[in-house]
Each structure stands twice: as C-alpha cells, then as structure tokens.
Amino acid sequence: MVVGYIQAPVFHEHLVPAEPTIFRDAAVATRIFVNDAAKALLDGRIASNKIIGMSFRERKQGN
C-alpha cells in the first residue's frame, strides 16, 4: 500500500493509482483520502474487525 501527502483534496481521475492507496492530509491529522481500491480493502477490514465510528464520505470534483 502506498502512503503519500497532498496539498488539496483535488484528484485527476486518470492520475489516481489503481492499487490500494491512502493519501494523508498533512493539515488535518485525522483526515485521509483513499482511492476505490483502498476503500474496498478498508471496508472489509472494518467489517471483519467490527470497528465502529469510521465511515467514508465521497467527495465530488469541486467540493
């Protein structure tokens, strides 16, 4: 899994890696951005470990 840092939550769809990738927001320690592959992986781990209080919010371009 790749971990990186971002300046702003704006992604160009054609540049987002296909493998599970997590991007950490350097300005907000508790906020991460994940691509679809990482979301699927984390959803499975969250469910199998019965973790509560964590959810994903989809950000649309321009939001």
C-alpha positions as MATLAB code, in Angstrom:
seq = 'MVVGYIQAPVFHEHLVPAEPTIFRDAAVATRIFVNDAAKALLDGRIASNKIIGMSFRERKQGN';
ca = [
       0.000    0.000    0.000;
       1.312    3.461   -0.878;
       1.128    6.379    1.567;
       1.547    9.946    0.344;
       0.822   13.559    1.233;
      -1.461   16.012   -0.541;
      -1.819   19.779   -0.582;
      -5.535   19.930   -1.506;
      -8.296   17.330   -1.987;
      -8.409   17.600   -5.775;
      -7.693   14.488   -7.798;
      -7.395   13.952  -11.510;
      -9.110   10.605  -12.081;
      -6.582    9.462  -14.677;
      -3.693   10.045  -12.229;
      -5.129    8.089   -9.265;
      -3.303    4.748   -8.895;
      -5.286    1.534   -9.393;
      -3.637   -0.247   -6.438;
      -4.933    0.492   -2.912;
      -3.570    3.915   -1.983;
      -4.081    6.139    1.058;
      -3.282    9.846    0.960;
      -2.919   11.614    4.301;
      -3.974   15.233    4.653;
      -0.914   16.844    6.256;
      -3.035   19.721    7.618;
      -5.631   17.525    9.388;
      -4.188   14.512   11.200;
      -7.474   12.586   11.276;
      -8.404   13.016    7.601;
      -7.301   10.624    4.893;
      -8.263   10.224    1.270;
      -8.441    6.774   -0.307;
      -8.939    5.545   -3.831;
     -11.663    2.985   -4.657;
      -9.338    0.003   -4.234;
      -8.222    1.136   -0.767;
     -11.834    1.851    0.238;
     -12.847   -1.694   -0.672;
      -9.912   -3.101    1.295;
     -10.618   -0.927    4.341;
     -14.380   -1.634    4.217;
     -13.601   -5.337    4.515;
     -11.164   -4.848    7.380;
     -13.563   -2.537    9.234;
     -16.402   -5.070    8.939;
     -14.311   -8.130    9.826;
     -12.885   -6.411   12.908;
     -16.251   -4.929   13.949;
     -14.832   -1.410   14.066;
     -17.447    1.275   14.711;
     -17.330    5.033   14.308;
     -15.486    5.099   10.994;
     -17.149    5.978    7.738;
     -16.308    7.179    4.257;
     -17.627   10.267    2.561;
     -17.365   10.577   -1.201;
     -16.020   13.892   -2.427;
     -17.117   15.062   -5.819;
     -14.989   17.301   -8.029;
     -15.364   20.915   -6.932;
     -16.449   20.070   -3.358;
];
